[in-house]
Amino acid sequence: MEVGEQRMKKSSLWLHFPTKCSHHNESEQTDPSKDSSPPKKPGGWKAMPFILGNETLERLASYGMIANFMVYLLTIFHMNQAPAANLINIWIGVSNFTPLLGAFISDAFIGKFKTIAFASFASILGLTTLTLTAWLPQLHPPACNSVQLPLGHHCKGPNNLQFGILILGLGFLSIGTGGIRPCSIPFGVDQFDPTTEGGKKGIASFFNWYYISATVVSLITLTIVIYIQDNVSWVLGFGLPTILMACSIVLFFVGTRIYVHRPPEGSLFSGIAGVVVSAYRKRRVLLPEDGEIDVSFYDPPLKKAILLKLPLTNQYRFLNKAAIIEKNDLKPDNGGANPWRLSSIQQVEELKCLLNIIPIWSAGIISFISMAQQSTFTISQALIMDRHLGPHFEISAGSMVIITMITVGVCVLFYDRIAVPFLRKLTKKESGITVLQRIGIGMIFSLLSMVVAGIVERARRSHANSHPHSPMSVFWLSPQLILLGLCEAFNVIGQIEFYNTEFPEHMMSIGNALFSCSYAGASYLSSLIITVVHHTTGIRSHPNWLTNDLNAGRLDYFYFLIAGLCVVNFIYYLVCARKYRYKTFVPVGDEHYHDVELSTVKA
């Protein structure tokens, strides 16, 4: 990471602070009537078993559903392949957009703890509803003995009531995901003190162990749950995740007394809107570098919950005008600032954080499209391949994702314990490589996975058409799944770390919501591509690429199409990463903060 400082050209660029306003805010902050209790010491790793346990079991419950849900839609609800894939993509998309709403509610109104609690109950309602669709005959189509199964060409599909109940269950799950996903990681980070060396190390390890814990336990559970769903009972297979979700709720509440509960800070979006309005109103005001004038920037003391603050930078300089104090910007009688005429330096820099991250976020969308296929068409491939492991045991199609998860677990452990210490010696960086470099490596693996998937599908299709009674082994799907695991280990975990280190601590919920929105965008884009391909690639003499009969279709072309999109996206990402500037945070109370020069850090 190159570090470059932009020196001030004029002495008037140093920050000035109004004594009157600062005095008012300081007294307000230390008013014993408002908070007489001493701040609670962060519990650190003591709180992790409860937080990681809740998140892990919630993932097991929801992932235990989605990993094999394509099979459920094809075999129990008798849906055709393309509509089933689209339903899953739309559901995943909704589930990854709702965290944006959950983050807003958490940060503005009720806090992370209550948001996770309410969302957990919504999740268990969704799991219970889906279990009922498998249990009650009235809530799913009648059984079908057609030889066309599992693709359901001649089977009766769901009626409006059955489909509506299915959507209701998925809706509850989306609400649960919307509250848990954006808050669980920031709530875990809240348990560490980022101003101490031990707290910083704890946060750095938390990201990797957060993902490892979910992956390792999922490996054990997914094999059992999916086997039960395919070979014993869908009722029991859905009921087990429901029980796990109930356990996660109990575990989460057991640790209540240990947690550090940071109060909600108010609507972040209103603060962002205030910066935009203030900057626009003062668009004709000259900044110090624009003219020979001296200005004062508004920098009141921050709220107690904020431990790190942002120094003023030259990036998006026009926004700095929002923090310049003019006549009538401050309310009379020490009433603070008019939020639509004056914003603090912290608010200005928070908006810059968001604007700075948007290009990187947008590049992450296409890189996740390849991952979306392992829950849809990879399952369809596995269903028509030889899944026998020995003469008497047959692997469930949905269990093939375990290969990806094993790869993630092994790769993250190797990366954290071996690769990082080695790279640290070479690069002299604490993290070995920068987080943006880690994301870029993951994008390369995403591209390679689709190239390999296309090659394997072409070979599978050729073999199936020439040897119809001797299908290829399902383990030919392993190379693409291994590459997807490497993509997760670098790209996904890299993005989690990126969003949780580049936003101030009270904006981390928004950061995690943006990460979820990347998945949502990938799911919707994947659904759009499927719809377009499904309706445009068929001709009179040949079915479309994604027809129900994969041996007659050209799924390999679909994979190569995604690979091409990944190439274009990777070039776009390189441009965005090269221009990105890492944020510099200063601990609240740092006496040198008022003498900070405008600076940026280059990726």
N, C-alpha and C positions, 0 to 999 in steps of 0.2 A: 504494500500500500504506500503510495507516494503521498507525502504530506507537504502541502504548499500553503504558505500564508500570504494573504494579500495585505501588505502594509498600508496604513492609512496615509492618504495624501495630504490631509489637512488636520490640524490639531482639533478642529471643531467636530471631528467625527467621534471623539471620545464620548462616552455615555454620561448623561447628566440625569439626575433624579430629583424630583420635587420634594422638598422636606415636608411640606404640609401634608401631602397625600400619603407619603410613606409613614409619617407619624400616625395618621389615622388608621391605616391598615395594620400597623404593628400592634396598636392598642387593641384593635378588634381581634387580632389573632391570639393575644395573650389574655383575653378576658376570662377570668376564672369561672364566671357564671356560665360560660358556654362549654367549657371542658376543663374540669378540675382534676380529672384522673390522669396519671402519667401514661405516656404511650406504651403500648404492650410490646415487649421484646419479641422479634420474629422467632418463630419456632424452628425454622430451618428444616432439617431432615426429619425432625420428630413428626412434623405434619405430613410428610410425603406419603407414608403408607396409606393414609386415609384419602388423600387427594388423588394419588396415582391409582389406588385401588378403585375408587369411584369411576375415574376416567377409563381405566382398563376394562372393568366389567361392563361399562356402558358401551364401549367399543365392541366388546365380545358379543353383547346382545344385538347391537345394530348390525355388526359385520356378520354375525352368525345368520342374520336374515339375508343380507344383500349378496353374500358370497354364493348362495345357492338359489337366489330368488328367480333367476332366469329359468332354471329347471322347474321351479314351482309354477311359473306363469305358463310354461310350455306344456307341462304334463298334467297339472291339476286344473288350471284355468283355461287350458286349450287355446291359448293365444298363438297367433302366427309369429314368426321370428322377428321381422322388422318392427311390428307394433309393440312386441314385448320389449325389444331393445330400446325403442323410443320411450316407453313408459318408465323403464329403469333410468334412462338418461335424464328424463324430465324430473323424476323424483329426486335423483341425486342433485340435479341443478337447484331445485327448490330447497333441499336440505342444506345446500351450501350457500344459499342466499339468505336464509333466515338468520344465520349468525350475525349478519349486519344489524338486523333489528334487535337481536338479543344483546349485542354489544351496546347499542344505543340505550336500551332499557337499563342495562346494568350500570353503565357509566353515568347516566343522567338521573336515575330515580332510585333503584333499590339495591345496588351493589352486586358484587360477583357472587357472594354466598347465596343470597336469596334467589338470584337468577338461576344458579345451578340447581338449587333445591326444587323450584317450581318446574324447571325443565325436566328434571329426573322423573317427576310424577307424570308429565305429559308423555315421556318415553314409555313408561310402563303401561299407560293406557293404549298407546299405539301397538305395543307388542301383544297385549291381551287381545285387542281387536283382530290382529292378524292370526293369532292362535285360534280365535273363534271361526275365522273363515276356513281354516283347515278342519276344525272339529265338527261344526254343524253342517249337515248336508245341504240345508237351505241356503247356505252362504257361499257355495261353490258349485260349478257345473257338474252334472252327473258324470260318473266314471265312463270311460270310453275304451273299448277294446280294439280300436282300429289299428291295423298294422302300420299305419302312418305315424303312430306315436314315436318319438315325443314331439313331433312338429305339428300335430293336431290338424291335418288337412281336412279330415272328415268328421271332426268332433264338434259337438255343440259348445259354443263359447259362453261366457258369463252373461247373465241378463243385467239389466240396469241396477237392480238392488244389489246383486253380488258385486258388481264392479264398483258401485258406490261405497259399499262397506270396505272394500279393499282400499279404495282411495282415502277413506276416512282414517283407516289404520296408518297408512303411509303419511297422512297429514299430521297426525299426532306425533309420529316419529320425527318428522321434519321440525315440529315445534320444539321437541326435546333436544334435537341436535342444535337448533338455533340458540338455545340457552347454555348448553354444556360446552360446546366446542370453542366459542370465543372467550369463555371465562375460565376454563379449567387450567390452561397454561398460565395466564396472568395471575390467577389466584395462587397457583403454585409458586410463581416468582415473588409474589407478595410476602411469602413466608421467609424470604431471605433479605438481608440488609445489603443493598447494592453499594453502600458507602464504605463497606469493610472489605478487606481482601478475601476473607473467608466467604462472605456473601457473594462476591463476584465469582469465585471458583464454584460455589454451590449452584449458582444460576447457570454457569457454562456447562456443568455436568448434568444438570437437570434436563436440558433439552434432549441429550442423547439417551439418558436413562428413561425418560418419559416415553420415547419411541420404542426402546428395547423392551420395556415392561409390557407394553401393549402387544408387541410382536411375539414375544416368547409365549405369553399366556394364550394368545390367539392361536398359535401353532397347535397347542394341546387341545384347545376347545373346538377349533374348526374341524379337526379330524373326527372328533366324537359327534358333534352336532350334525355335520353334513352326512356322516354315515347313518345316523339315526333317521334323518329326514329321508334319505334315499332307500334305506333298507328295513327300517322298523316302522316309523310312523311320522307323518308330517305334524301331527298334533303334538307329539312328544318333542319333535325336533324344533318346533316353535315355542313350546312350553318351557324348554330348558333355558333359552335366552331370556324369557320373561322372568324366570326365577333368578337368573344372574343379575338382571336389572334391579330386582327387589333387594338383593344382597348389596348391590352398589349403593343404594339409597341408605340402607342401614349403616354401612361402613362410613359413608360421608358424614352422617349426623353424629356418629360416635366421636369423631375428632373435633367437634364444634368448639370445645373449650381451649383447644390448642391453637386454633387458627388465629392469624392476624386478620382483622376485618377492616379493610380500608373503605371509608364512606364514599358514596357517589359524589362526583365533583360537579354535577350539573351537566347540562347538554353541551357536549363538545361541538356539535354542529352549529349551535347558535353562536358560539365563539368564533368559529370559522366564518360564518356569514357576517359577523360583526367586523372582522378583519377586511373582508372584501368590500363591504360598504364604506368603511372608514377610509381605506386606500383610494377608493373611487372618488369620494368626496374631496380628498386632498390631492387629487391627481396633478394639480397645478403647483403644489407646494414643492419647493426646491430642497433636495437632499444636500448634505454638506459637500459632496463632490460636484454638485451641479452649480453651486454658487457660493459666494463668500458670505455665508450666513451661519450663525450658531443656532443649534436646535437642541431641545431637550427631548429625550425618549422616555416614554412612560414605562417604569419598571417597578411596580409595587411589590412588597413581599408576597411570596407565594403561600398557598394554603399548606397546612401541616402535612397533608397526605402526599405532597409532591416532594420527593427527595432529590431529584436531579432537575436542573434547569438548563435552558438553552441560551448561549450567548448570541448576540445579534450578528448576522452574517450578510455578505454582499449578494448571496444568491437570491434571485427574484427581488432585486433591490426596490422595485416599485412598491412592494408590500410594506417596506419599512416606513413608508409615509403614514401608515395606519397608526404607528406608535409615536408619531411626533405630536407633542403637546402644543395646542393652539388655544387662543382665547375661547372661553366657554366650553372647552372640552371636559373640564373637571366640574363636577356638581358643586354648588355652594355649600358652605358649612361642613366641609370635610366629607361630602357625600360620595366620594369616589369618582369614577369616570363614567361618562355617558357611553354605553357599550356600542352605540351606532355611530359614534364620532371619534372614539379613541380606544385602541386596543393595546394590551401590554406586549412587551418584547416576547414573552413566553408564548402568547397566543399567535403572534406573527410567525414565530419560528415553528410552531406546531403545524400551521397551515403549510409552511415550506416543506416540512417533513412529508406531509401527505402528497404534495405536488411532486416532490423528488422521487417518491416511491412508485407513483402511478406507472411510469414507463416500464420499470422492472416487473411490476405486477401484471401488466398487460402481456408481457413476454411469457409469463408463466402459464397463460391459459392454454395455448396450443401445445406446450410441452406436456400437459396433463392429458391430452386426448388419447395418447397411446395407452395410458393407464386405465382409461375408461373402458377399453376393449376387453380387459381381462374379466370383467363382470358380465360381458354380453357374448360377443362372437367367439372368444376363446372357449367359453362354456359350450357353445354350439358345436365347435370343432371336437371338443373332448367327448361329447355325447355319441358321435359316430365313429370314434376311434377305438382301438383295442385297449381297454382299461384294466385288463387282468394283471394282477401281480401274483404270479403263481397260478396253479390250476383251479383254485377254489375261491380266491379273493378278488373282487373287482373294486377298483378305486372309484369313488364318487367324482362326477365331473367337476362339481364345485370345489372339491378338495385340491384341485391342481394349483390353486392360488397359494398353497402352502409352500411351493417351490420359491415363489416370490418372497414370502415372509421369512423363510430360512435364509435366503440370500441377504435380506435386510439385516437380520440379527447378526449373522456372521460378519458382514461387511462393516456394520457400525462398530462392533467390538474391535475388529482389526483396525479400523480407522482411528478410533479413540485411543487405543492402547499401544499401537505400533506405528501407524502411519503418521499421526500428528507429532509424536516426539521426534521421529526421524526428520520430518519436514521442518520442524521448528529449528533444528540445527542448521538446515540448509538456508531457510528463508529469513531466519532471525525474527519470525513473527510468532506471537504467543499461540495463535490458532493453527499454525503450520501454513495454511493457505487462507486467503480471504474468503468470506462467506459468498461473495459473488462468483469467485472462481469455483467454489464447490457447487453452486447452482449450475454454472455452465457445464461442468463435467457431467452432472446429472442429465442435462438436456442432450448431450451427445449420446448417452446411453439410451435415452428415450427414442432418438432417431434410429439408432442401431437396432433397437428391439423391433421396430416396425419393418425395417428392411429384412431382418431375419424371419419375422412372422410371415412376410410375403413369400419368401423363398420356401419356407417349410410348408405353407399352405399349397403352393404350386406343386410341390413334390407329393403332398398328401392327396390332392385331387387327382393327379396323374395316376398314382398308385391305386386309388379307389376305383377309378374308371377302368383300369386294366386288370385289376384283381378284386372284383366286387365282394368276394367272400373271404378276403384276407386283409382286413383293415390294418393300417399302420399303427404302431404302438403310440399311445397317448404321450409317452415320454419324449417324443419328437417335439413337443411343445415346450420342453424344458429350456432350451437356449433363449427363447424370447422372454420367458418368465424370469429367468435369471437376470437378463438385461434390464427388465422392468424393476427387479429388486434393487439392482445397482442404481437405477434412476431414482427410486424412492430414497435410498440411503444418502444420495448426494443432493438431489434436487429438492425433495420434499422436506427433509430435515434441515437442509440449508435454508429453505424459505421460511421454515418455522423460526429458526434462529435469527434470520434477517429481520422479520417483522417484529420480533420481540426484543431486538437490540437497537433498532433504528428509530423506534418510536419512544417517547417518554413513557414512564411506567404507567401513568394514568390513561394512556392512549393504546395500551397493548391489546385491549379487547377489540378495538377498531382494527388493529393490525392483524389479529387472528381472524377477524371477520373478513378482511380483504383476502387473506390466504384461502379461506373457504370459498370466497367468491371466484377465485381462480378455478377451483374444481367445478363450481357451478357453470362458469363460462365454458369450460371444457366440455361439460356434459351437454349443454345446450348446443354448442357448436358441433359436437359429435352427432347429436340428434338431427341437426339441420343437414349435415353431410349425408347421414343415412337416408333421410327423406329424399334429398335431391338425387342421390345415387339410385335409390330404389325406384324412382319414377322416371329417370332419364336414361338409364343404361340398358333397359330392355328393348329388344327389337323382335320382329315377328319370328325370326328363325332362331332366336336365342333369348333366354330369360335374363332378367336383370342380375347384376353382380351379386346382390344380397337375397336372392330367392331362397325359399325354404329348403330346397335341395341344394346343399352346398356343393355337391359333386357336379351339378349343372351350372352353378353360379361361378363368379370370379371374385371370391373374397380376397385373393392375393392382390388383385388390382386395387381393391379398397385399402389394403394395408400399404401398398406402395404410394397411393395418393396421400395418406396421412404422413408417410415418410417425407414426401416432397414438401408438405406444409411445414414439417419440423425443420427442414433445411432452411427455408425462408425465414422461419421464426428465429432460428439460432443466429443468423446474420443480424437480424433486428436486435436480438438480445445483446450481442457483442457491442453494437453501437450504443445501446442504452447503458450497459455496464461501464463502458469507457467514460461516459459523461457523468456517471453517478458520483456524488460527493457524500462520504460518510459523515454523519452528524457527530459533533463534539458536545458532550454533556459535562456540566460542572455541578458538583455537589452543592445543595442549598446551604448558604452560610459561608461559602468559600470567600474569604476576604479579598481575593484577587479578582473576583468576578467583575467588579466594577471597572477594572483596568484591562479587560479583555479586548484585544484587537479583533477586527472583523477577519474571520478566517474560515477556510473550508478545507476539507480533507478529500483527497482524490482517490477513487477506487483503483 
